[in-house]
């Protein structure tokens, strides 16, 4: 699927909750995951990034060595229940391919969501995984990491390289 990129105004749109957990949803989730995995460095994706304004997020940081994780997370209608600790770290985004930026986020979160079958789940996420989940949930609320920078002058950086850029 084609990824929307900044400054596309649709990226500011707030997404609606998923109401039907059916085969159509599962097919969309599979296509969304394919898009994420085909993107260089992609560890997360949100449905709004491909023009679907429903509250669907996929995060999988298991390919990152030394990152504690829950494996592949499909989070439908996610809600952060609690958070603790704050840290600033560099983030990138498939929708902002030419830049990275320093963003402050919670270091540990508890997130509640449904899976593709509509079953409620709860996950404790730490470190990089917690950051990725928060980043993707921001997309559902029409926010990019650019909106969370303290200063575009000191916290935004042109990306030096981004692997083989190909459209998904």
Helices and strands as residue ranges (DSSP letters): G 9-12, H 23-38, E 44-46, G 47-50, E 56-59, E 73-93, E 96-114, E 120-126, H 127-140, G 145-148, H 152-155, E 156-158
